[in-house]
Amino acid sequence: MDIKAYIASGILELYVYGSLTEKENLEVYEILQKHPEALEEVKRIEHALDQLSAAVAPNTLSSSYKKIEQNLDASTGGIIAIDRKKTNWPAYIGWAAAVALLIGVFFQSNKNRALRQQVVQQEIEKQVLESKIIIAEEEASKTKSLLDVLRNKTLIRVPLKAQNIDPTAYASVYWDKEQQNTYIDVAGLPDPPPGKVYQVWSLKLNPLTPTSIGILDKFSKNDQKIFLLANPNDSEAFGITLEPEGGSKSPTLEQLYVLGAIAS
């Protein structure tokens, strides 16, 4: 901490005047324990205020009694002679100086508070921007890695064509037979309705034997609409159906969206 800048900020004056919050008072107290120069500054401020108060304080009670007694002794004919009260200009000047000091400290404190808030806001905006950059870089890295995989010449690409339920639908399967992985590109499928999920099937054609290789969970949250599913099967075709949430043991043919066979 730059203790000189901290002392110059005006917060110690507010601490002495009792104008800080409980939390701010505690923070200043901890600073005073760690930095003797800050503690000395507080003592200097308190001493200056004591001197100012002494200079502008009204007459003490004993002094007032003494003046009254003198006036009684000087009285004649039942009339008490009272001197005309003189204007106490030093007191007025002292109080005016104290008020001016408080006003100056108040405005300085507000200025410093505004500057601190501005610094905090700029730091928050900086962190948000850095987070966005990190996310963008991660997404770019994922996209590059995915493109590298899909461009692998050993992958078997199987285009899946639309069926009667949705003539506009389309999808693609990229099958890595050696690694037993299947990349499902379903950018051409609409979002499933609530309570439904797409399920991918590996098919043997003769006789027709479907085997589920997984569901496309969290469909709407996947911006790229590419899913990775394990496929240890000796597949001859692939199909995607719309099933109840959690999937089905066998495909619902009435909800078959896309279907495609591996080219022989």
GROMACS elastic network, one bead per residue, 0.5 to 0.9 nm:
[ bonds ]
;  ai    aj funct       b0    kb
    1     4     6  0.88078   500
    1     5     6  0.85766   500
    1     6     6  0.79070   500
    2     5     6  0.54660   500
    2     6     6  0.63010   500
    2     7     6  0.88575   500
    3     7     6  0.61119   500
    3     8     6  0.85353   500
    3    35     6  0.76662   500
    3    37     6  0.80539   500
    3    38     6  0.73296   500
    4     7     6  0.51721   500
    4     8     6  0.62000   500
    4     9     6  0.86762   500
    4    37     6  0.86890   500
    4    38     6  0.84528   500
    5     9     6  0.61484   500
    6     9     6  0.52075   500
    6    10     6  0.77093   500
    6    11     6  0.75336   500
    6    12     6  0.84231   500
    6    38     6  0.85014   500
    7    10     6  0.63669   500
    7    11     6  0.70930   500
    7    12     6  0.65251   500
    7    13     6  0.89645   500
    7    37     6  0.87924   500
    7    38     6  0.65549   500
    7    41     6  0.75808   500
    8    11     6  0.79851   500
    8    12     6  0.85512   500
    9    12     6  0.78710   500
    9   108     6  0.73845   500
    9   109     6  0.70958   500
    9   112     6  0.65352   500
   10    13     6  0.54921   500
   10    14     6  0.67730   500
   10    15     6  0.89130   500
   10   105     6  0.62607   500
   10   106     6  0.85632   500
   10   108     6  0.64910   500
   10   109     6  0.59381   500
   10   112     6  0.81553   500
   11    14     6  0.51183   500
   11    15     6  0.61894   500
   11    16     6  0.88028   500
   11    20     6  0.82952   500
   11    28     6  0.81605   500
   11   105     6  0.84006   500
   11   108     6  0.88537   500
   11   109     6  0.65274   500
   11   112     6  0.87489   500
   12    16     6  0.62997   500
   12    17     6  0.86528   500
   12    28     6  0.75282   500
   12    38     6  0.80124   500
   12    41     6  0.77369   500
   12    42     6  0.63227   500
   12    45     6  0.83030   500
   13    16     6  0.51799   500
   13    17     6  0.62460   500
   13    18     6  0.86246   500
   13    19     6  0.87285   500
   13    42     6  0.74672   500
   13    45     6  0.69082   500
   13    46     6  0.88482   500
   13   102     6  0.87864   500
   13   105     6  0.69994   500
   14    18     6  0.60264   500
   14    19     6  0.51123   500
   14    20     6  0.61551   500
   14   102     6  0.88042   500
   14   105     6  0.72540   500
   14   106     6  0.78606   500
   14   109     6  0.78192   500
   15    18     6  0.51677   500
   15    19     6  0.61999   500
   15    20     6  0.59374   500
   15    24     6  0.83755   500
   15    25     6  0.64859   500
   15    28     6  0.73838   500
   15    29     6  0.89707   500
   15    42     6  0.83510   500
   16    19     6  0.78052   500
   16    42     6  0.69624   500
   16    45     6  0.73850   500
   16    46     6  0.68268   500
   17    20     6  0.82455   500
   17   102     6  0.87067   500
   18    21     6  0.83463   500
   18    25     6  0.83244   500
   19    25     6  0.89153   500
   20    23     6  0.79789   500
   20    24     6  0.57452   500
   20    25     6  0.59078   500
   21    24     6  0.51074   500
   21    25     6  0.60522   500
   21    26     6  0.85911   500
   22    25     6  0.50835   500
   22    26     6  0.62743   500
   22    27     6  0.87405   500
   23    26     6  0.51731   500
   23    27     6  0.63489   500
   23    28     6  0.87957   500
   24    27     6  0.50111   500
   24    28     6  0.62006   500
   24    29     6  0.85242   500
   25    28     6  0.51541   500
   25    29     6  0.60722   500
   25    30     6  0.86707   500
   26    29     6  0.50114   500
   26    30     6  0.62825   500
   26    31     6  0.87130   500
   27    30     6  0.52293   500
   27    31     6  0.63837   500
   27    32     6  0.88056   500
   28    32     6  0.62262   500
   28    33     6  0.87962   500
   29    32     6  0.50809   500
   29    33     6  0.64733   500
   29    34     6  0.89481   500
   30    33     6  0.52031   500
   30    34     6  0.65671   500
   30    35     6  0.88034   500
   31    34     6  0.52358   500
   31    35     6  0.59887   500
   31    36     6  0.88544   500
   31    38     6  0.73752   500
   31    39     6  0.83699   500
   32    35     6  0.53099   500
   32    36     6  0.64723   500
   32    37     6  0.80963   500
   32    38     6  0.56312   500
   32    39     6  0.50284   500
   32    40     6  0.87658   500
   32    42     6  0.85788   500
   33    36     6  0.70834   500
   33    38     6  0.87218   500
   33    39     6  0.75735   500
   34    38     6  0.85814   500
   34    39     6  0.88961   500
   35    38     6  0.54900   500
   35    39     6  0.67101   500
   35    40     6  0.89776   500
   36    40     6  0.61643   500
   36    41     6  0.86191   500
   37    40     6  0.50505   500
   37    41     6  0.62598   500
   37    42     6  0.87912   500
   38    41     6  0.50481   500
   38    42     6  0.63975   500
   38    43     6  0.87898   500
   39    42     6  0.51114   500
   39    43     6  0.63550   500
   39    44     6  0.86650   500
   40    43     6  0.50611   500
   40    44     6  0.61518   500
   40    45     6  0.86730   500
   41    45     6  0.62173   500
   41    46     6  0.86374   500
   42    45     6  0.51106   500
   42    46     6  0.61909   500
   42    47     6  0.85856   500
   43    46     6  0.50801   500
   43    47     6  0.60885   500
   43    48     6  0.85731   500
   44    47     6  0.51167   500
   44    48     6  0.61564   500
   44    49     6  0.86563   500
   45    48     6  0.51121   500
   45    49     6  0.62437   500
   45    50     6  0.86620   500
   46    49     6  0.51345   500
   46    50     6  0.62054   500
   46    51     6  0.87296   500
   47    50     6  0.50302   500
   47    51     6  0.62757   500
   47    52     6  0.86060   500
   48    51     6  0.51685   500
   48    52     6  0.61690   500
   48    53     6  0.86145   500
   49    53     6  0.60233   500
   49    54     6  0.84995   500
   49    98     6  0.84887   500
   50    53     6  0.51179   500
   50    54     6  0.61494   500
   50    55     6  0.86357   500
   51    54     6  0.50956   500
   51    55     6  0.62040   500
   51    56     6  0.88067   500
   52    55     6  0.51293   500
   52    56     6  0.63984   500
   52    57     6  0.84478   500
   52    94     6  0.67743   500
   52    95     6  0.83562   500
   52    97     6  0.88555   500
   52    98     6  0.75739   500
   53    56     6  0.53314   500
   53    57     6  0.56656   500
   53    94     6  0.81364   500
   53    95     6  0.84947   500
   53    98     6  0.88397   500
   54    57     6  0.52242   500
   54    58     6  0.87143   500
   55    58     6  0.88524   500
   55    90     6  0.76292   500
   55    91     6  0.69151   500
   55    94     6  0.68723   500
   56    90     6  0.67960   500
   56    92     6  0.74097   500
   56    93     6  0.81799   500
   56    94     6  0.54786   500
   56    95     6  0.65297   500
   57    60     6  0.83602   500
   57    91     6  0.70960   500
   58    91     6  0.78524   500
   59    62     6  0.82968   500
   59    63     6  0.62729   500
   59    64     6  0.68006   500
   60    63     6  0.53278   500
   60    64     6  0.65278   500
   60    65     6  0.89784   500
   61    64     6  0.50934   500
   61    65     6  0.63614   500
   61    66     6  0.87579   500
   62    65     6  0.50810   500
   62    66     6  0.62350   500
   62    67     6  0.88023   500
   63    66     6  0.51154   500
   63    67     6  0.64521   500
   63    68     6  0.88120   500
   64    67     6  0.53072   500
   64    68     6  0.63789   500
   64    69     6  0.87476   500
   65    68     6  0.51490   500
   65    69     6  0.61758   500
   65    70     6  0.86790   500
   66    69     6  0.51222   500
   66    70     6  0.62479   500
   66    71     6  0.86932   500
   67    70     6  0.51134   500
   67    71     6  0.62380   500
   67    72     6  0.87083   500
   68    71     6  0.50924   500
   68    72     6  0.62658   500
   68    73     6  0.87731   500
   68    82     6  0.84876   500
   69    72     6  0.51037   500
   69    73     6  0.63265   500
   69    74     6  0.87401   500
   70    73     6  0.51882   500
   70    74     6  0.63453   500
   70    75     6  0.87659   500
   71    74     6  0.51470   500
   71    75     6  0.61965   500
   71    80     6  0.62280   500
   71    81     6  0.58287   500
   71    82     6  0.62060   500
   71    83     6  0.83624   500
   72    75     6  0.51744   500
   72    76     6  0.87360   500
   72    79     6  0.89067   500
   72    80     6  0.61003   500
   72    81     6  0.76758   500
   73    76     6  0.85866   500
   73    80     6  0.86406   500
   74    80     6  0.72343   500
   74    81     6  0.67127   500
   75    78     6  0.65873   500
   75    79     6  0.56828   500
   75    81     6  0.56164   500
   75    82     6  0.88767   500
   76    79     6  0.55703   500
   76    80     6  0.68158   500
   76    81     6  0.79915   500
   77    80     6  0.83247   500
   82    85     6  0.84894   500
   83    86     6  0.86048   500
   85    88     6  0.88126   500
   86    89     6  0.88330   500
   87    90     6  0.88864   500
   87    91     6  0.89525   500
   87    92     6  0.88340   500
   88    91     6  0.54945   500
   88    92     6  0.66145   500
   88    93     6  0.88854   500
   89    92     6  0.50961   500
   89    93     6  0.60592   500
   89    94     6  0.84114   500
   90    93     6  0.50798   500
   90    94     6  0.59309   500
   90    95     6  0.85422   500
   91    94     6  0.50247   500
   91    95     6  0.61404   500
   91    96     6  0.84887   500
   92    95     6  0.52049   500
   92    96     6  0.60481   500
   92    97     6  0.85391   500
   93    96     6  0.50247   500
   93    97     6  0.61015   500
   93    98     6  0.86087   500
   94    97     6  0.50915   500
   94    98     6  0.62341   500
   94    99     6  0.86862   500
   95    99     6  0.61565   500
   95   100     6  0.85053   500
   96    99     6  0.51132   500
   96   100     6  0.60625   500
   96   101     6  0.84945   500
   97   100     6  0.50297   500
   97   101     6  0.60558   500
   97   102     6  0.86342   500
   98   101     6  0.50232   500
   98   102     6  0.62317   500
   98   103     6  0.86299   500
   99   102     6  0.51021   500
   99   103     6  0.61349   500
   99   104     6  0.85490   500
  100   103     6  0.51032   500
  100   104     6  0.61125   500
  100   105     6  0.86029   500
  101   104     6  0.51089   500
  101   105     6  0.61717   500
  101   106     6  0.85378   500
  102   105     6  0.50925   500
  102   106     6  0.60192   500
  102   107     6  0.86735   500
  103   106     6  0.50108   500
  103   107     6  0.62628   500
  103   108     6  0.85399   500
  104   107     6  0.53480   500
  104   108     6  0.60866   500
  104   109     6  0.84969   500
  105   108     6  0.50453   500
  105   109     6  0.59465   500
  105   110     6  0.85473   500
  106   109     6  0.51524   500
  106   110     6  0.62432   500
  106   111     6  0.86287   500
  107   110     6  0.50818   500
  107   111     6  0.61081   500
  107   112     6  0.86108   500
  108   111     6  0.50449   500
  108   112     6  0.61726   500
  108   113     6  0.85216   500
  109   112     6  0.51116   500
  109   113     6  0.60138   500
  109   114     6  0.85493   500
  110   114     6  0.61086   500
  110   115     6  0.85816   500
  111   114     6  0.51807   500
  111   115     6  0.62676   500
  111   116     6  0.87032   500
  112   115     6  0.50317   500
  112   116     6  0.61530   500
  112   117     6  0.86135   500
  113   116     6  0.50922   500
  113   117     6  0.62078   500
  113   118     6  0.86014   500
  114   117     6  0.50931   500
  114   118     6  0.61468   500
  114   119     6  0.86620   500
  115   118     6  0.50095   500
  115   119     6  0.62161   500
  115   120     6  0.86536   500
  116   119     6  0.50964   500
  116   120     6  0.62112   500
  116   121     6  0.86169   500
  117   120     6  0.50582   500
  117   121     6  0.60990   500
  117   122     6  0.85724   500
  118   121     6  0.50950   500
  118   122     6  0.61471   500
  118   123     6  0.85752   500
  119   122     6  0.51413   500
  119   123     6  0.61712   500
  119   124     6  0.86976   500
  120   123     6  0.50639   500
  120   124     6  0.62390   500
  120   125     6  0.86990   500
  121   124     6  0.51017   500
  121   125     6  0.62319   500
  121   126     6  0.85598   500
  122   125     6  0.50982   500
  122   126     6  0.60869   500
  122   127     6  0.86621   500
  123   127     6  0.62317   500
  123   128     6  0.86657   500
  124   127     6  0.51508   500
  124   128     6  0.61975   500
  124   129     6  0.86259   500
  125   128     6  0.50950   500
  125   129     6  0.61463   500
  125   130     6  0.85790   500
  126   129     6  0.51660   500
  126   130     6  0.61541   500
  126   131     6  0.86129   500
  127   130     6  0.50310   500
  127   131     6  0.61155   500
  127   132     6  0.86431   500
  128   131     6  0.50794   500
  128   132     6  0.62727   500
  128   133     6  0.87051   500
  129   132     6  0.51017   500
  129   133     6  0.62411   500
  129   134     6  0.86836   500
  130   133     6  0.50624   500
  130   134     6  0.62037   500
  130   135     6  0.86559   500
  131   134     6  0.50974   500
  131   135     6  0.61778   500
  131   136     6  0.85632   500
  132   135     6  0.51055   500
  132   136     6  0.60707   500
  132   137     6  0.85419   500
  133   136     6  0.50737   500
  133   137     6  0.60995   500
  133   138     6  0.85715   500
  134   137     6  0.51095   500
  134   138     6  0.61540   500
  134   139     6  0.86221   500
  135   138     6  0.50669   500
  135   139     6  0.61386   500
  135   140     6  0.85519   500
  136   139     6  0.51006   500
  136   140     6  0.60928   500
  136   141     6  0.85500   500
  137   140     6  0.50399   500
  137   141     6  0.61021   500
  137   142     6  0.85969   500
  138   141     6  0.50441   500
  138   142     6  0.61645   500
  138   143     6  0.85848   500
  139   142     6  0.50487   500
  139   143     6  0.61009   500
  139   144     6  0.85879   500
  140   143     6  0.50801   500
  140   144     6  0.61535   500
  140   145     6  0.85991   500
  141   144     6  0.51632   500
  141   145     6  0.61607   500
  141   146     6  0.85503   500
  142   145     6  0.51415   500
  142   146     6  0.60713   500
  142   147     6  0.85582   500
  143   146     6  0.50762   500
  143   147     6  0.60950   500
  143   148     6  0.85646   500
  143   224     6  0.84690   500
  144   147     6  0.51070   500
  144   148     6  0.61589   500
  144   149     6  0.86844   500
  145   148     6  0.51053   500
  145   149     6  0.63610   500
  145   150     6  0.88029   500
  146   149     6  0.50906   500
  146   150     6  0.62136   500
  146   151     6  0.85881   500
  146   226     6  0.89914   500
  147   150     6  0.50898   500
  147   151     6  0.60316   500
  147   152     6  0.86552   500
  148   151     6  0.52911   500
  148   152     6  0.65390   500
  149   152     6  0.53667   500
  149   155     6  0.84087   500
  150   153     6  0.82196   500
  150   155     6  0.72057   500
  150   157     6  0.89533   500
  150   174     6  0.69769   500
  150   183     6  0.81285   500
  151   154     6  0.86694   500
  151   155     6  0.78484   500
  152   155     6  0.57947   500
  153   156     6  0.80028   500
  154   175     6  0.87312   500
  154   176     6  0.69646   500
  154   177     6  0.83017   500
  154   178     6  0.86523   500
  155   174     6  0.59021   500
  155   175     6  0.54201   500
  155   177     6  0.72857   500
  155   178     6  0.89842   500
  156   173     6  0.78636   500
  156   174     6  0.55149   500
  156   176     6  0.65526   500
  156   177     6  0.76488   500
  156   262     6  0.80442   500
  157   172     6  0.70034   500
  157   173     6  0.56978   500
  157   175     6  0.64189   500
  157   262     6  0.79456   500
  158   171     6  0.87835   500
  158   172     6  0.57321   500
  158   174     6  0.64006   500
  158   175     6  0.78399   500
  158   237     6  0.80056   500
  158   238     6  0.78891   500
  158   260     6  0.64473   500
  158   261     6  0.67551   500
  158   262     6  0.57839   500
  158   263     6  0.77073   500
  159   170     6  0.78621   500
  159   171     6  0.62914   500
  159   173     6  0.63335   500
  159   174     6  0.87500   500
  159   259     6  0.81319   500
  159   260     6  0.59338   500
  159   261     6  0.79566   500
  159   262     6  0.84683   500
  160   169     6  0.89042   500
  160   170     6  0.59096   500
  160   171     6  0.50828   500
  160   172     6  0.54458   500
  160   173     6  0.73599   500
  160   238     6  0.74129   500
  160   239     6  0.72055   500
  160   240     6  0.85990   500
  160   258     6  0.52873   500
  160   261     6  0.77363   500
  161   167     6  0.86462   500
  161   169     6  0.72431   500
  161   170     6  0.53657   500
  161   171     6  0.69644   500
  161   172     6  0.85948   500
  161   257     6  0.82147   500
  161   258     6  0.50524   500
  161   259     6  0.53950   500
  161   260     6  0.60412   500
  162   165     6  0.80402   500
  162   166     6  0.63757   500
  162   167     6  0.51887   500
  162   168     6  0.63631   500
  162   170     6  0.53889   500
  162   171     6  0.82440   500
  162   256     6  0.87125   500
  162   257     6  0.59325   500
  162   259     6  0.68498   500
  163   166     6  0.59882   500
  163   167     6  0.58339   500
  163   168     6  0.85941   500
  163   169     6  0.76107   500
  163   170     6  0.89121   500
  163   256     6  0.66004   500
  163   257     6  0.52973   500
  163   258     6  0.55203   500
  163   259     6  0.71914   500
  164   167     6  0.57804   500
  164   254     6  0.89228   500
  164   256     6  0.80930   500
  164   257     6  0.74827   500
  165   169     6  0.88454   500
  165   254     6  0.76117   500
  165   255     6  0.67204   500
  165   256     6  0.70000   500
  165   257     6  0.61514   500
  166   169     6  0.56163   500
  166   189     6  0.88928   500
  166   256     6  0.89275   500
  166   257     6  0.63173   500
  166   258     6  0.85699   500
  167   170     6  0.84435   500
  167   257     6  0.84240   500
  168   188     6  0.77029   500
  168   189     6  0.82941   500
  169   186     6  0.88657   500
  169   187     6  0.89539   500
  169   188     6  0.52660   500
  169   189     6  0.53074   500
  169   190     6  0.76051   500
  169   257     6  0.67619   500
  169   258     6  0.68362   500
  170   186     6  0.70935   500
  170   187     6  0.77213   500
  170   189     6  0.63209   500
  170   257     6  0.80376   500
  170   258     6  0.62148   500
  170   259     6  0.87630   500
  171   184     6  0.74639   500
  171   185     6  0.56095   500
  171   187     6  0.66926   500
  171   188     6  0.56546   500
  171   189     6  0.70656   500
  171   240     6  0.88411   500
  171   258     6  0.68948   500
  171   259     6  0.86210   500
  172   183     6  0.82819   500
  172   184     6  0.60632   500
  172   185     6  0.50721   500
  172   186     6  0.67130   500
  172   187     6  0.88676   500
  172   188     6  0.89664   500
  172   260     6  0.86155   500
  173   182     6  0.66952   500
  173   183     6  0.57914   500
  173   185     6  0.62366   500
  173   186     6  0.86794   500
  173   238     6  0.77236   500
  173   260     6  0.89058   500
  174   181     6  0.84069   500
  174   182     6  0.56288   500
  174   184     6  0.64878   500
  174   185     6  0.79867   500
  175   178     6  0.88396   500
  175   179     6  0.88325   500
  175   180     6  0.74531   500
  175   181     6  0.61027   500
  175   183     6  0.63821   500
  175   184     6  0.85918   500
  175   231     6  0.80706   500
  176   179     6  0.55286   500
  176   180     6  0.56372   500
  176   181     6  0.51261   500
  176   182     6  0.59877   500
  176   183     6  0.81265   500
  176   231     6  0.86032   500
  177   181     6  0.67029   500
  177   182     6  0.80767   500
  177   231     6  0.79967   500
  177   232     6  0.79224   500
  177   233     6  0.89396   500
  177   234     6  0.86519   500
  178   181     6  0.79575   500
  179   182     6  0.88508   500
  179   230     6  0.87188   500
  179   231     6  0.87668   500
  179   232     6  0.86069   500
  180   229     6  0.88034   500
  180   230     6  0.59311   500
  180   231     6  0.50216   500
  180   232     6  0.50880   500
  180   233     6  0.79393   500
  181   228     6  0.69412   500
  181   229     6  0.59396   500
  181   231     6  0.53439   500
  181   232     6  0.76006   500
  182   213     6  0.89818   500
  182   227     6  0.81458   500
  182   228     6  0.57649   500
  182   229     6  0.51629   500
  182   230     6  0.58885   500
  182   231     6  0.60085   500
  183   226     6  0.65667   500
  183   227     6  0.56155   500
  183   229     6  0.64002   500
  183   230     6  0.86911   500
  184   200     6  0.85191   500
  184   216     6  0.88891   500
  184   225     6  0.80827   500
  184   226     6  0.54344   500
  184   227     6  0.50685   500
  184   228     6  0.63554   500
  184   229     6  0.75643   500
  185   188     6  0.80553   500
  185   224     6  0.83338   500
  185   225     6  0.60249   500
  185   227     6  0.66813   500
  186   189     6  0.54971   500
  186   190     6  0.86748   500
  186   224     6  0.88304   500
  186   225     6  0.55463   500
  186   226     6  0.63285   500
  186   227     6  0.81349   500
  187   190     6  0.79957   500
  187   224     6  0.74303   500
  187   225     6  0.53034   500
  187   226     6  0.75198   500
  188   225     6  0.88778   500
  189   192     6  0.83746   500
  189   257     6  0.80932   500
  189   258     6  0.88407   500
  190   193     6  0.89146   500
  191   197     6  0.89386   500
  191   219     6  0.69189   500
  191   220     6  0.63332   500
  192   195     6  0.81751   500
  192   196     6  0.58388   500
  192   197     6  0.59449   500
  192   198     6  0.71000   500
  192   219     6  0.76815   500
  192   220     6  0.82717   500
  192   242     6  0.75380   500
  193   196     6  0.56253   500
  193   197     6  0.78346   500
  194   197     6  0.83011   500
  194   245     6  0.85250   500
  195   243     6  0.87599   500
  195   244     6  0.61360   500
  195   245     6  0.52401   500
  195   246     6  0.89568   500
  196   242     6  0.65508   500
  196   243     6  0.56055   500
  196   246     6  0.81901   500
  196   247     6  0.84277   500
  197   215     6  0.67957   500
  197   216     6  0.66011   500
  197   217     6  0.68058   500
  197   218     6  0.86648   500
  197   219     6  0.79617   500
  197   241     6  0.84009   500
  197   242     6  0.56995   500
  197   243     6  0.54149   500
  197   244     6  0.60774   500
  197   245     6  0.53007   500
  197   246     6  0.72692   500
  197   247     6  0.69353   500
  198   214     6  0.88181   500
  198   215     6  0.57195   500
  198   216     6  0.54294   500
  198   217     6  0.76860   500
  198   219     6  0.83169   500
  198   240     6  0.64899   500
  198   241     6  0.56665   500
  198   243     6  0.60335   500
  198   244     6  0.85184   500
  198   245     6  0.85776   500
  198   247     6  0.78198   500
  199   212     6  0.71990   500
  199   213     6  0.78573   500
  199   214     6  0.59470   500
  199   216     6  0.61538   500
  199   217     6  0.88677   500
  199   239     6  0.84013   500
  199   240     6  0.55674   500
  199   241     6  0.54351   500
  199   242     6  0.62603   500
  199   243     6  0.65154   500
  199   247     6  0.63755   500
  199   248     6  0.80108   500
  199   251     6  0.80760   500
  200   211     6  0.85409   500
  200   212     6  0.59907   500
  200   213     6  0.58386   500
  200   214     6  0.57175   500
  200   215     6  0.60779   500
  200   216     6  0.75976   500
  200   229     6  0.89032   500
  200   238     6  0.72006   500
  200   239     6  0.59374   500
  200   241     6  0.67327   500
  200   251     6  0.89402   500
  201   210     6  0.59369   500
  201   211     6  0.53900   500
  201   213     6  0.57388   500
  201   214     6  0.75506   500
  201   237     6  0.83450   500
  201   238     6  0.55774   500
  201   239     6  0.51989   500
  201   240     6  0.61415   500
  201   241     6  0.80153   500
  201   250     6  0.89949   500
  201   251     6  0.77185   500
  202   209     6  0.82218   500
  202   210     6  0.57087   500
  202   211     6  0.50973   500
  202   212     6  0.62045   500
  202   213     6  0.65463   500
  202   231     6  0.78899   500
  202   233     6  0.71092   500
  202   234     6  0.82384   500
  202   235     6  0.55318   500
  202   236     6  0.73889   500
  202   237     6  0.61062   500
  202   239     6  0.68620   500
  203   208     6  0.67381   500
  203   209     6  0.55541   500
  203   211     6  0.63001   500
  203   212     6  0.87548   500
  203   233     6  0.87842   500
  203   234     6  0.85412   500
  203   235     6  0.56992   500
  203   236     6  0.57802   500
  203   238     6  0.56789   500
  203   239     6  0.74595   500
  203   261     6  0.85773   500
  204   207     6  0.66733   500
  204   208     6  0.53595   500
  204   210     6  0.64916   500
  204   211     6  0.84038   500
  204   234     6  0.77535   500
  204   235     6  0.60527   500
  204   236     6  0.53561   500
  204   237     6  0.67062   500
  204   238     6  0.89332   500
  205   209     6  0.64936   500
  205   210     6  0.86098   500
  205   235     6  0.89100   500
  205   236     6  0.65600   500
  205   237     6  0.73751   500
  205   261     6  0.89308   500
  206   209     6  0.75475   500
  210   238     6  0.87546   500
  210   239     6  0.88196   500
  210   250     6  0.71399   500
  210   251     6  0.74357   500
  211   233     6  0.81744   500
  211   249     6  0.85067   500
  211   250     6  0.77466   500
  211   251     6  0.88145   500
  212   215     6  0.81117   500
  212   247     6  0.88947   500
  212   248     6  0.84208   500
  212   249     6  0.75218   500
  212   250     6  0.76831   500
  212   251     6  0.82841   500
  213   229     6  0.65718   500
  213   230     6  0.65735   500
  213   231     6  0.60619   500
  213   232     6  0.86811   500
  213   233     6  0.86786   500
  214   217     6  0.87834   500
  214   229     6  0.64717   500
  214   230     6  0.79817   500
  214   247     6  0.80586   500
  215   229     6  0.85634   500
  215   243     6  0.89797   500
  215   246     6  0.76234   500
  215   247     6  0.64824   500
  216   219     6  0.59873   500
  216   227     6  0.68763   500
  216   229     6  0.88759   500
  217   220     6  0.87002   500
  217   227     6  0.89519   500
  217   245     6  0.89567   500
  217   246     6  0.87098   500
  218   221     6  0.54851   500
  218   222     6  0.66237   500
  219   222     6  0.55374   500
  219   223     6  0.84206   500
  219   225     6  0.70963   500
  220   223     6  0.71955   500
  220   225     6  0.81955   500
  221   224     6  0.89897   500
  221   225     6  0.85672   500
  222   225     6  0.52504   500
  222   226     6  0.73975   500
  222   227     6  0.83378   500
  223   226     6  0.82624   500
  224   227     6  0.85857   500
  231   234     6  0.83905   500
  231   235     6  0.83465   500
  232   235     6  0.85418   500
  235   238     6  0.74232   500
  235   261     6  0.89384   500
  235   262     6  0.80249   500
  236   261     6  0.60266   500
  236   262     6  0.55359   500
  236   263     6  0.85383   500
  236   264     6  0.89512   500
  237   259     6  0.75258   500
  237   260     6  0.56416   500
  237   262     6  0.54096   500
  237   263     6  0.89467   500
  238   258     6  0.84003   500
  238   259     6  0.58900   500
  238   260     6  0.55514   500
  238   261     6  0.63203   500
  238   262     6  0.80294   500
  239   256     6  0.72372   500
  239   257     6  0.76753   500
  239   258     6  0.56579   500
  239   260     6  0.64551   500
  239   261     6  0.86822   500
  240   251     6  0.84682   500
  240   255     6  0.85848   500
  240   256     6  0.60467   500
  240   257     6  0.58746   500
  240   258     6  0.55138   500
  240   259     6  0.66565   500
  241   251     6  0.64529   500
  241   252     6  0.65403   500
  241   253     6  0.71787   500
  241   254     6  0.83889   500
  241   255     6  0.53186   500
  241   257     6  0.55632   500
  241   258     6  0.73758   500
  242   247     6  0.85713   500
  242   251     6  0.83552   500
  242   252     6  0.73267   500
  242   254     6  0.89149   500
  242   255     6  0.53011   500
  242   256     6  0.66555   500
  242   257     6  0.72657   500
  243   246     6  0.79035   500
  243   247     6  0.55793   500
  243   248     6  0.63393   500
  243   251     6  0.76153   500
  243   252     6  0.68637   500
  243   255     6  0.74360   500
  244   247     6  0.56827   500
  244   248     6  0.70049   500
  245   248     6  0.84683   500
  247   250     6  0.87524   500
  247   251     6  0.89239   500
  248   251     6  0.65613   500
  248   252     6  0.80677   500
  251   254     6  0.87646   500
  251   255     6  0.81419   500
  251   256     6  0.78694   500
  252   255     6  0.54675   500
  252   256     6  0.67353   500
  253   256     6  0.50576   500
  253   257     6  0.88452   500
  254   257     6  0.87355   500
  256   259     6  0.75799   500
  261   264     6  0.87605   500
